[in-house]
């Protein structure tokens, strides 16, 4: 690192390292997994600092001709630009979890699990236990599949697409967010499609039976059986469900 920083004086090398930390730290602040409230703030800060220092030797040459002679206002603008870029990258990844939670919440309610609260994984509000279980499995497998290393690689590659100090324009950011939401909803709807089809079929059947026998509370009698059938379906498709989600998330990491 000292050899690479040979053309930068001490203060400029420190400023360049801090700017790298702004982008990397901001991304890790909200990216899935590391941004969970269950991860202590000290641990997140330590990880962000360690990753920033690890990639600094690779990125420091990009700052050699850009951080010299900065006025204080220009330095503040660079800090804001790099922080916003990091937050944008992390938010694009977090959209996958936001959308998955939304779709799973709807599917859980359809099959009768909406009234069974569970411990949230990526948020602070209570969510259905099935949703919490699936999201926890997906986040845990992100680390088991080494996708966090792919995230760090993507952060390094982001400097070739978004050079230091240039940042993302508002229009570009909004377009990226819109495209990412559409892609994430397509992936999540494909994942929960079996549960939606199952819920529509069983509730339609229960409605016909209730119409034929109005004196019997069919919905109350059928609810345990509907939930049991949903658990059997979850057992059958859980592996493919999580695999498809991880494949979509990994594809975004590699594509950027």
LINJOPE-V341626 format. One record per residue. RES is the residue in three letters. NEAR is the number of other ideal C-beta (glycine too) atoms within 12 Angstrom. Layout:
# LINJOPE-V341626
RES&NEAR / RES&NEAR
This chain:
# LINJOPE-V341626
UNK&21 / UNK&13 / UNK&11 / UNK&20 / UNK&24 / UNK&15 / UNK&18 / UNK&26 / UNK&15 / UNK&12 / UNK&16 / UNK&24 / UNK&28 / UNK&21 / UNK&33 / UNK&41 / UNK&33 / UNK&29 / UNK&40 / UNK&42 / UNK&32 / UNK&35 / UNK&47 / UNK&42 / UNK&37 / UNK&34 / UNK&43 / UNK&37 / UNK&30 / UNK&30 / UNK&43 / UNK&42 / UNK&37 / UNK&37 / UNK&33 / UNK&30 / UNK&18 / UNK&20 / UNK&24 / UNK&12 / UNK&17 / UNK&10 / UNK&18 / UNK&27 / UNK&19 / UNK&17 / UNK&29 / UNK&35 / UNK&22 / UNK&19 / UNK&33 / UNK&34 / UNK&22 / UNK&22 / UNK&33 / UNK&33 / UNK&22 / UNK&23 / UNK&36 / UNK&34 / UNK&23 / UNK&28 / UNK&33 / UNK&20 / UNK&17 / UNK&27 / UNK&33 / UNK&18 / UNK&13 / UNK&22 / UNK&11 / UNK&11 / UNK&10 / UNK&18 / UNK&25 / UNK&18 / UNK&20 / UNK&30 / UNK&29 / UNK&21 / UNK&28 / UNK&43 / UNK&29 / UNK&27 / UNK&37 / UNK&39 / UNK&29 / UNK&36 / UNK&42 / UNK&35 / UNK&29 / UNK&39 / UNK&44 / UNK&36 / UNK&33 / UNK&41 / UNK&41 / UNK&26 / UNK&35 / UNK&44 / UNK&36 / UNK&26 / UNK&32 / UNK&41 / UNK&33 / UNK&25 / UNK&35 / UNK&35 / UNK&26 / UNK&30 / UNK&40 / UNK&30 / UNK&34 / UNK&24 / UNK&16 / UNK&23 / UNK&17 / UNK&25 / UNK&21 / UNK&24 / UNK&33 / UNK&37 / UNK&26 / UNK&11 / UNK&16 / UNK&17 / UNK&32 / UNK&33 / UNK&26 / UNK&36 / UNK&39 / UNK&30 / UNK&27 / UNK&39 / UNK&41 / UNK&30 / UNK&26 / UNK&40 / UNK&37 / UNK&22 / UNK&27 / UNK&38 / UNK&23 / UNK&15 / UNK&23 / UNK&15 / UNK&32 / UNK&29 / UNK&20 / UNK&25 / UNK&38 / UNK&29 / UNK&22 / UNK&34 / UNK&41 / UNK&29 / UNK&20 / UNK&34 / UNK&32 / UNK&16 / UNK&20 / UNK&29 / UNK&21 / UNK&34 / UNK&29 / UNK&21 / UNK&29 / UNK&29 / UNK&15 / UNK&12 / UNK&10 / UNK&19 / UNK&22 / UNK&16 / UNK&16 / UNK&27 / UNK&25 / UNK&16 / UNK&18 / UNK&31 / UNK&23 / UNK&16 / UNK&24 / UNK&33 / UNK&23 / UNK&20 / UNK&31 / UNK&36 / UNK&25 / UNK&25 / UNK&36 / UNK&39 / UNK&22 / UNK&27 / UNK&42 / UNK&25 / UNK&20 / UNK&28 / UNK&28 / UNK&18 / UNK&20 / UNK&28 / UNK&26 / UNK&17 / UNK&20 / UNK&27 / UNK&17 / UNK&15 / UNK&20 / UNK&19 / UNK&14 / UNK&12 / UNK&15 / UNK&12 / UNK&9 / UNK&14 / UNK&13 / UNK&22 / UNK&21 / UNK&13 / UNK&14 / UNK&25 / UNK&22 / UNK&15 / UNK&20 / UNK&30 / UNK&28 / UNK&18 / UNK&26 / UNK&36 / UNK&24 / UNK&17 / UNK&29 / UNK&31 / UNK&16 / UNK&15 / UNK&25 / UNK&25 / UNK&17 / UNK&19 / UNK&34 / UNK&28 / UNK&20 / UNK&28 / UNK&39 / UNK&34 / UNK&23 / UNK&33 / UNK&40 / UNK&27 / UNK&19 / UNK&30 / UNK&32 / UNK&16 / UNK&17 / UNK&23
